[in-house]
Amino acid sequence: MSHWSSYDTIAARYDDVWGSRFEAVARLLCERMPLGRGTAHLDVGTGTGIVLRAFASRGSGSSLAGCDRSIGMIRTARARVPEGRFVAADAMTLPFRDASFDAVTASFVLSHLADHETGLQEAHRVLKPGGRFAMTSWSADADKRAEAWRELLAGTVSRDLVRAAVASVAPREAQLESAESVEGALAAAGFAGVEVHAVVLEYTISLDDFLADREISSAGRYARHALGEGGWSRWVARAREVLEARFGSAFECSRGVLIGLGARAASGFRPRRPG
Protein backbone atom coordinates (compact mmCIF):
# COMPACT_ATOMS: atom_id res chain seq x y z
CA MET A 1 0.00 0.00 0.00
CA SER A 2 1.29 3.46 -0.90
CA HIS A 3 2.21 5.92 1.84
CA TRP A 4 -0.42 8.60 2.50
CA SER A 5 1.91 11.29 1.12
CA SER A 6 2.39 9.58 -2.25
CA TYR A 7 0.62 11.07 -5.25
CA ASP A 8 0.05 7.49 -6.39
CA THR A 9 -2.86 7.46 -3.92
CA ILE A 10 -4.72 10.26 -5.74
CA ALA A 11 -3.66 9.79 -9.37
CA ALA A 12 -7.05 8.35 -10.36
CA ARG A 13 -8.95 11.31 -8.85
CA TYR A 14 -6.50 14.10 -9.60
CA ASP A 15 -8.00 15.39 -12.86
CA ASP A 16 -11.60 15.05 -11.68
CA VAL A 17 -10.92 17.16 -8.59
CA TRP A 18 -8.18 19.58 -9.64
CA GLY A 19 -8.01 19.28 -13.41
CA SER A 20 -10.07 22.32 -14.41
CA ARG A 21 -8.02 24.71 -12.27
CA PHE A 22 -4.67 23.35 -13.36
CA GLU A 23 -5.84 23.38 -16.98
CA ALA A 24 -6.68 27.08 -16.64
CA VAL A 25 -3.16 27.77 -15.39
CA ALA A 26 -1.64 25.60 -18.14
CA ARG A 27 -3.44 27.73 -20.74
CA LEU A 28 -1.87 30.82 -19.18
CA LEU A 29 1.54 29.17 -19.58
CA CYS A 30 0.79 28.52 -23.25
CA GLU A 31 -0.11 32.16 -23.78
CA ARG A 32 3.06 33.43 -22.12
CA MET A 33 5.42 30.91 -23.69
CA PRO A 34 4.14 29.96 -27.16
CA LEU A 35 6.18 27.18 -28.77
CA GLY A 36 7.05 26.80 -32.42
CA ARG A 37 6.83 23.65 -34.54
CA GLY A 38 9.41 21.03 -33.72
CA THR A 39 10.18 22.38 -30.25
CA ALA A 40 11.55 19.80 -27.81
CA HIS A 41 9.50 20.40 -24.63
CA LEU A 42 10.04 18.84 -21.19
CA ASP A 43 7.45 19.16 -18.43
CA VAL A 44 9.01 18.52 -15.02
CA GLY A 45 6.67 17.10 -12.35
CA THR A 46 4.16 16.51 -15.10
CA GLY A 47 1.56 14.72 -12.97
CA THR A 48 -1.24 13.59 -15.27
CA GLY A 49 0.22 15.56 -18.19
CA ILE A 50 -2.08 18.57 -17.92
CA VAL A 51 0.53 21.09 -19.10
CA LEU A 52 1.58 18.92 -22.03
CA ARG A 53 -2.04 18.44 -23.04
CA ALA A 54 -2.56 22.20 -23.06
CA PHE A 55 0.46 22.77 -25.30
CA ALA A 56 -0.48 19.86 -27.57
CA SER A 57 -3.98 21.31 -28.01
CA ARG A 58 -2.39 24.41 -29.56
CA GLY A 59 -1.13 22.26 -32.42
CA SER A 60 2.47 23.40 -32.17
CA GLY A 61 3.85 20.02 -33.21
CA SER A 62 6.28 20.03 -30.31
CA SER A 63 8.09 16.90 -29.18
CA LEU A 64 6.60 16.26 -25.73
CA ALA A 65 8.37 14.70 -22.74
CA GLY A 66 7.36 14.56 -19.10
CA CYS A 67 8.80 13.25 -15.84
CA ASP A 68 7.35 12.70 -12.40
CA ARG A 69 8.29 10.77 -9.26
CA SER A 70 4.82 9.17 -9.06
CA ILE A 71 4.39 6.00 -11.09
CA GLY A 72 0.62 6.36 -10.77
CA MET A 73 0.72 9.84 -12.26
CA ILE A 74 3.00 8.68 -15.08
CA ARG A 75 0.59 5.86 -15.96
CA THR A 76 -2.28 8.36 -16.20
CA ALA A 77 -0.20 10.81 -18.24
CA ARG A 78 0.76 8.11 -20.74
CA ALA A 79 -2.90 7.25 -21.25
CA ARG A 80 -3.96 10.87 -21.69
CA VAL A 81 -1.03 12.13 -23.76
CA PRO A 82 -0.23 9.14 -26.00
CA GLU A 83 2.09 11.21 -28.16
CA GLY A 84 4.27 12.07 -25.16
CA ARG A 85 7.37 10.35 -23.81
CA PHE A 86 7.25 9.87 -20.03
CA VAL A 87 9.78 8.72 -17.46
CA ALA A 88 9.70 8.31 -13.69
CA ALA A 89 12.37 10.67 -12.39
CA ASP A 90 13.24 13.13 -9.65
CA ALA A 91 13.28 16.80 -10.65
CA MET A 92 16.53 17.31 -8.75
CA THR A 93 18.38 14.68 -10.83
CA LEU A 94 16.87 14.84 -14.30
CA PRO A 95 17.89 11.87 -16.47
CA PHE A 96 18.59 13.98 -19.54
CA ARG A 97 21.74 15.29 -21.16
CA ASP A 98 22.79 18.92 -20.97
CA ALA A 99 21.09 21.21 -23.50
CA SER A 100 18.46 18.63 -24.56
CA PHE A 101 15.32 20.79 -24.70
CA ASP A 102 14.11 24.01 -26.28
CA ALA A 103 11.54 24.55 -23.53
CA VAL A 104 11.08 23.33 -19.95
CA THR A 105 8.01 23.83 -17.80
CA ALA A 106 7.49 23.10 -14.09
CA SER A 107 3.96 23.82 -12.92
CA PHE A 108 3.29 23.68 -9.16
CA VAL A 109 6.17 21.26 -8.61
CA LEU A 110 9.15 23.22 -7.24
CA SER A 111 7.54 23.62 -3.82
CA HIS A 112 7.51 19.81 -3.52
CA LEU A 113 11.27 19.50 -3.83
CA ALA A 114 13.61 19.21 -0.87
CA ASP A 115 15.77 21.79 -2.63
CA HIS A 116 14.05 23.94 -5.26
CA GLU A 117 17.34 25.68 -6.10
CA THR A 118 18.75 22.36 -7.34
CA GLY A 119 15.55 21.70 -9.27
CA LEU A 120 15.86 25.05 -11.03
CA GLN A 121 19.52 24.43 -11.80
CA GLU A 122 18.61 21.08 -13.33
CA ALA A 123 15.94 22.73 -15.49
CA HIS A 124 18.53 25.30 -16.60
CA ARG A 125 21.07 22.53 -17.34
CA VAL A 126 18.82 20.57 -19.70
CA LEU A 127 17.78 23.68 -21.64
CA LYS A 128 19.52 24.51 -24.89
CA PRO A 129 21.18 27.95 -25.07
CA GLY A 130 18.35 30.34 -25.83
CA GLY A 131 15.79 27.84 -24.55
CA ARG A 132 12.88 29.05 -22.43
CA PHE A 133 11.62 28.08 -19.01
CA ALA A 134 8.23 28.62 -17.33
CA MET A 135 7.09 27.70 -13.83
CA THR A 136 4.12 28.29 -11.59
CA SER A 137 3.63 28.38 -7.84
CA TRP A 138 0.81 29.31 -5.50
CA SER A 139 0.91 32.58 -3.62
CA ALA A 140 -0.13 32.49 0.05
CA ASP A 141 -3.63 31.07 0.57
CA ALA A 142 -5.90 33.58 2.28
CA ASP A 143 -9.22 32.01 1.29
CA LYS A 144 -11.62 32.11 4.23
CA ARG A 145 -13.24 28.77 3.38
CA ALA A 146 -9.88 27.02 3.35
CA GLU A 147 -8.96 28.66 6.65
CA ALA A 148 -12.28 27.56 8.18
CA TRP A 149 -11.57 24.00 7.02
CA ARG A 150 -8.12 24.13 8.63
CA GLU A 151 -9.59 25.45 11.90
CA LEU A 152 -12.13 22.64 11.99
CA LEU A 153 -9.41 20.09 11.33
CA ALA A 154 -7.27 21.54 14.13
CA GLY A 155 -10.05 20.64 16.56
CA THR A 156 -9.53 16.96 15.75
CA VAL A 157 -5.95 16.55 14.51
CA SER A 158 -3.05 18.49 16.01
CA ARG A 159 -2.32 21.61 13.98
CA ASP A 160 1.41 21.05 14.49
CA LEU A 161 1.18 17.51 13.14
CA VAL A 162 -0.78 18.69 10.11
CA ARG A 163 1.75 21.46 9.44
CA ALA A 164 4.59 18.97 9.67
CA ALA A 165 2.78 16.61 7.30
CA VAL A 166 2.16 19.38 4.76
CA ALA A 167 5.79 20.48 5.03
CA SER A 168 6.93 16.94 4.32
CA VAL A 169 5.02 17.02 1.00
CA ALA A 170 5.76 20.64 0.00
CA PRO A 171 8.80 21.73 2.01
CA ARG A 172 9.59 24.77 -0.16
CA GLU A 173 6.12 26.25 -0.58
CA ALA A 174 6.81 29.25 1.68
CA GLN A 175 9.95 30.10 -0.34
CA LEU A 176 7.94 30.48 -3.56
CA GLU A 177 4.87 32.41 -2.38
CA SER A 178 5.96 35.90 -3.48
CA ALA A 179 6.93 37.37 -6.84
CA GLU A 180 10.19 38.60 -5.34
CA SER A 181 11.22 35.15 -4.11
CA VAL A 182 10.37 33.53 -7.44
CA GLU A 183 12.30 36.18 -9.36
CA GLY A 184 15.31 35.77 -7.08
CA ALA A 185 15.27 31.98 -7.35
CA LEU A 186 15.17 32.06 -11.15
CA ALA A 187 17.96 34.62 -11.36
CA ALA A 188 20.15 32.64 -8.92
CA ALA A 189 19.68 29.51 -11.06
CA GLY A 190 21.07 31.34 -14.08
CA PHE A 191 17.95 32.27 -16.01
CA ALA A 192 18.10 35.46 -18.05
CA GLY A 193 15.27 37.86 -18.87
CA VAL A 194 13.33 36.81 -15.79
CA GLU A 195 9.70 37.93 -15.51
CA VAL A 196 7.14 37.05 -12.85
CA HIS A 197 3.43 37.55 -13.47
CA ALA A 198 0.92 37.46 -10.62
CA VAL A 199 -2.56 36.35 -11.67
CA VAL A 200 -5.69 35.44 -9.74
CA LEU A 201 -7.52 32.22 -10.49
CA GLU A 202 -11.23 32.69 -9.77
CA TYR A 203 -13.75 29.89 -9.80
CA THR A 204 -17.11 28.77 -8.41
CA ILE A 205 -17.08 25.55 -6.45
CA SER A 206 -19.78 23.48 -4.78
CA LEU A 207 -19.37 22.42 -1.17
CA ASP A 208 -19.07 18.78 -2.29
CA ASP A 209 -16.28 19.66 -4.72
CA PHE A 210 -14.56 21.81 -2.10
CA LEU A 211 -14.54 18.90 0.35
CA ALA A 212 -13.19 16.59 -2.37
CA ASP A 213 -10.46 19.15 -3.03
CA ARG A 214 -9.51 19.30 0.64
CA GLU A 215 -9.63 15.51 0.96
CA ILE A 216 -6.86 14.96 -1.59
CA SER A 217 -4.74 17.86 -0.35
CA SER A 218 -1.68 16.89 1.66
CA ALA A 219 -3.40 18.00 4.88
CA GLY A 220 -6.50 15.99 4.03
CA ARG A 221 -4.55 12.87 3.09
CA TYR A 222 -2.62 13.01 6.34
CA ALA A 223 -5.76 13.59 8.44
CA ARG A 224 -7.56 10.69 6.77
CA HIS A 225 -4.56 8.50 7.51
CA ALA A 226 -4.41 9.68 11.14
CA LEU A 227 -8.14 9.35 11.83
CA GLY A 228 -8.83 6.14 9.93
CA GLU A 229 -11.72 5.73 7.52
CA GLY A 230 -14.44 5.79 10.18
CA GLY A 231 -13.07 8.81 12.02
CA TRP A 232 -12.46 10.67 8.77
CA SER A 233 -16.02 10.04 7.55
CA ARG A 234 -17.46 11.34 10.79
CA TRP A 235 -15.25 14.42 10.72
CA VAL A 236 -16.17 15.21 7.09
CA ALA A 237 -19.88 14.95 7.90
CA ARG A 238 -19.44 17.43 10.75
CA ALA A 239 -17.28 19.75 8.63
CA ARG A 240 -19.91 19.70 5.90
CA GLU A 241 -22.59 20.87 8.34
CA VAL A 242 -20.46 23.70 9.72
CA LEU A 243 -19.19 24.91 6.35
CA GLU A 244 -22.64 24.83 4.75
CA ALA A 245 -24.08 26.83 7.65
CA ARG A 246 -21.34 29.45 7.27
CA PHE A 247 -20.84 29.63 3.51
CA GLY A 248 -23.71 27.84 1.78
CA SER A 249 -23.70 24.95 -0.68
CA ALA A 250 -21.57 26.75 -3.29
CA PHE A 251 -19.23 29.71 -3.19
CA GLU A 252 -16.80 31.86 -5.13
CA CYS A 253 -13.11 31.17 -4.54
CA SER A 254 -9.91 32.83 -5.64
CA ARG A 255 -6.26 31.82 -5.44
CA GLY A 256 -3.18 33.72 -6.45
CA VAL A 257 -0.81 32.14 -8.95
CA LEU A 258 2.73 33.23 -9.78
CA ILE A 259 4.06 32.53 -13.28
CA GLY A 260 7.84 32.77 -13.57
CA LEU A 261 9.51 33.00 -16.98
CA GLY A 262 13.15 32.96 -17.99
CA ALA A 263 15.60 31.73 -20.61
CA ARG A 264 18.98 30.10 -20.76
CA ALA A 265 21.43 32.67 -22.04
CA ALA A 266 23.36 31.89 -25.20
CA SER A 267 26.64 31.69 -23.28
CA GLY A 268 28.38 30.97 -20.14
CA PHE A 269 26.46 31.76 -16.89
CA ARG A 270 27.15 29.38 -14.02
CA PRO A 271 24.30 29.30 -11.48
CA ARG A 272 25.10 30.40 -7.95
CA ARG A 273 25.22 27.50 -5.50
CA PRO A 274 23.14 28.12 -2.38
CA GLY A 275 24.90 28.58 0.93
C-alpha positions in Angstrom: 0.0 0.0 0.0 1.3 3.5 -0.9 2.2 5.9 1.8 -0.4 8.6 2.5 1.9 11.3 1.1 2.4 9.6 -2.3 0.6 11.1 -5.3 0.0 7.5 -6.4 -2.9 7.5 -3.9 -4.7 10.3 -5.7 -3.7 9.8 -9.4 -7.0 8.3 -10.4 -9.0 11.3 -8.9 -6.5 14.1 -9.6 -8.0 15.4 -12.9 -11.6 15.0 -11.7 -10.9 17.2 -8.6 -8.2 19.6 -9.6 -8.0 19.3 -13.4 -10.1 22.3 -14.4 -8.0 24.7 -12.3 -4.7 23.3 -13.4 -5.8 23.4 -17.0 -6.7 27.1 -16.6 -3.2 27.8 -15.4 -1.6 25.6 -18.1 -3.4 27.7 -20.7 -1.9 30.8 -19.2 1.5 29.2 -19.6 0.8 28.5 -23.3 -0.1 32.2 -23.8 3.1 33.4 -22.1 5.4 30.9 -23.7 4.1 30.0 -27.2 6.2 27.2 -28.8 7.0 26.8 -32.4 6.8 23.7 -34.5 9.4 21.0 -33.7 10.2 22.4 -30.3 11.5 19.8 -27.8 9.5 20.4 -24.6 10.0 18.8 -21.2 7.4 19.2 -18.4 9.0 18.5 -15.0 6.7 17.1 -12.3 4.2 16.5 -15.1 1.6 14.7 -13.0 -1.2 13.6 -15.3 0.2 15.6 -18.2 -2.1 18.6 -17.9 0.5 21.1 -19.1 1.6 18.9 -22.0 -2.0 18.4 -23.0 -2.6 22.2 -23.1 0.5 22.8 -25.3 -0.5 19.9 -27.6 -4.0 21.3 -28.0 -2.4 24.4 -29.6 -1.1 22.3 -32.4 2.5 23.4 -32.2 3.8 20.0 -33.2 6.3 20.0 -30.3 8.1 16.9 -29.2 6.6 16.3 -25.7 8.4 14.7 -22.7 7.4 14.6 -19.1 8.8 13.2 -15.8 7.4 12.7 -12.4 8.3 10.8 -9.3 4.8 9.2 -9.1 4.4 6.0 -11.1 0.6 6.4 -10.8 0.7 9.8 -12.3 3.0 8.7 -15.1 0.6 5.9 -16.0 -2.3 8.4 -16.2 -0.2 10.8 -18.2 0.8 8.1 -20.7 -2.9 7.2 -21.2 -4.0 10.9 -21.7 -1.0 12.1 -23.8 -0.2 9.1 -26.0 2.1 11.2 -28.2 4.3 12.1 -25.2 7.4 10.3 -23.8 7.3 9.9 -20.0 9.8 8.7 -17.5 9.7 8.3 -13.7 12.4 10.7 -12.4 13.2 13.1 -9.6 13.3 16.8 -10.7 16.5 17.3 -8.8 18.4 14.7 -10.8 16.9 14.8 -14.3 17.9 11.9 -16.5 18.6 14.0 -19.5 21.7 15.3 -21.2 22.8 18.9 -21.0 21.1 21.2 -23.5 18.5 18.6 -24.6 15.3 20.8 -24.7 14.1 24.0 -26.3 11.5 24.5 -23.5 11.1 23.3 -20.0 8.0 23.8 -17.8 7.5 23.1 -14.1 4.0 23.8 -12.9 3.3 23.7 -9.2 6.2 21.3 -8.6 9.1 23.2 -7.2 7.5 23.6 -3.8 7.5 19.8 -3.5 11.3 19.5 -3.8 13.6 19.2 -0.9 15.8 21.8 -2.6 14.0 23.9 -5.3 17.3 25.7 -6.1 18.8 22.4 -7.3 15.5 21.7 -9.3 15.9 25.0 -11.0 19.5 24.4 -11.8 18.6 21.1 -13.3 15.9 22.7 -15.5 18.5 25.3 -16.6 21.1 22.5 -17.3 18.8 20.6 -19.7 17.8 23.7 -21.6 19.5 24.5 -24.9 21.2 28.0 -25.1 18.4 30.3 -25.8 15.8 27.8 -24.5 12.9 29.1 -22.4 11.6 28.1 -19.0 8.2 28.6 -17.3 7.1 27.7 -13.8 4.1 28.3 -11.6 3.6 28.4 -7.8 0.8 29.3 -5.5 0.9 32.6 -3.6 -0.1 32.5 0.1 -3.6 31.1 0.6 -5.9 33.6 2.3 -9.2 32.0 1.3 -11.6 32.1 4.2 -13.2 28.8 3.4 -9.9 27.0 3.3 -9.0 28.7 6.6 -12.3 27.6 8.2 -11.6 24.0 7.0 -8.1 24.1 8.6 -9.6 25.5 11.9 -12.1 22.6 12.0 -9.4 20.1 11.3 -7.3 21.5 14.1 -10.1 20.6 16.6 -9.5 17.0 15.7 -6.0 16.5 14.5 -3.1 18.5 16.0 -2.3 21.6 14.0 1.4 21.0 14.5 1.2 17.5 13.1 -0.8 18.7 10.1 1.7 21.5 9.4 4.6 19.0 9.7 2.8 16.6 7.3 2.2 19.4 4.8 5.8 20.5 5.0 6.9 16.9 4.3 5.0 17.0 1.0 5.8 20.6 0.0 8.8 21.7 2.0 9.6 24.8 -0.2 6.1 26.2 -0.6 6.8 29.3 1.7 10.0 30.1 -0.3 7.9 30.5 -3.6 4.9 32.4 -2.4 6.0 35.9 -3.5 6.9 37.4 -6.8 10.2 38.6 -5.3 11.2 35.1 -4.1 10.4 33.5 -7.4 12.3 36.2 -9.4 15.3 35.8 -7.1 15.3 32.0 -7.4 15.2 32.1 -11.2 18.0 34.6 -11.4 20.1 32.6 -8.9 19.7 29.5 -11.1 21.1 31.3 -14.1 18.0 32.3 -16.0 18.1 35.5 -18.1 15.3 37.9 -18.9 13.3 36.8 -15.8 9.7 37.9 -15.5 7.1 37.1 -12.8 3.4 37.5 -13.5 0.9 37.5 -10.6 -2.6 36.4 -11.7 -5.7 35.4 -9.7 -7.5 32.2 -10.5 -11.2 32.7 -9.8 -13.8 29.9 -9.8 -17.1 28.8 -8.4 -17.1 25.5 -6.4 -19.8 23.5 -4.8 -19.4 22.4 -1.2 -19.1 18.8 -2.3 -16.3 19.7 -4.7 -14.6 21.8 -2.1 -14.5 18.9 0.3 -13.2 16.6 -2.4 -10.5 19.2 -3.0 -9.5 19.3 0.6 -9.6 15.5 1.0 -6.9 15.0 -1.6 -4.7 17.9 -0.4 -1.7 16.9 1.7 -3.4 18.0 4.9 -6.5 16.0 4.0 -4.5 12.9 3.1 -2.6 13.0 6.3 -5.8 13.6 8.4 -7.6 10.7 6.8 -4.6 8.5 7.5 -4.4 9.7 11.1 -8.1 9.3 11.8 -8.8 6.1 9.9 -11.7 5.7 7.5 -14.4 5.8 10.2 -13.1 8.8 12.0 -12.5 10.7 8.8 -16.0 10.0 7.5 -17.5 11.3 10.8 -15.2 14.4 10.7 -16.2 15.2 7.1 -19.9 14.9 7.9 -19.4 17.4 10.7 -17.3 19.8 8.6 -19.9 19.7 5.9 -22.6 20.9 8.3 -20.5 23.7 9.7 -19.2 24.9 6.3 -22.6 24.8 4.8 -24.1 26.8 7.7 -21.3 29.5 7.3 -20.8 29.6 3.5 -23.7 27.8 1.8 -23.7 24.9 -0.7 -21.6 26.7 -3.3 -19.2 29.7 -3.2 -16.8 31.9 -5.1 -13.1 31.2 -4.5 -9.9 32.8 -5.6 -6.3 31.8 -5.4 -3.2 33.7 -6.4 -0.8 32.1 -9.0 2.7 33.2 -9.8 4.1 32.5 -13.3 7.8 32.8 -13.6 9.5 33.0 -17.0 13.2 33.0 -18.0 15.6 31.7 -20.6 19.0 30.1 -20.8 21.4 32.7 -22.0 23.4 31.9 -25.2 26.6 31.7 -23.3 28.4 31.0 -20.1 26.5 31.8 -16.9 27.1 29.4 -14.0 24.3 29.3 -11.5 25.1 30.4 -8.0 25.2 27.5 -5.5 23.1 28.1 -2.4 24.9 28.6 0.9 
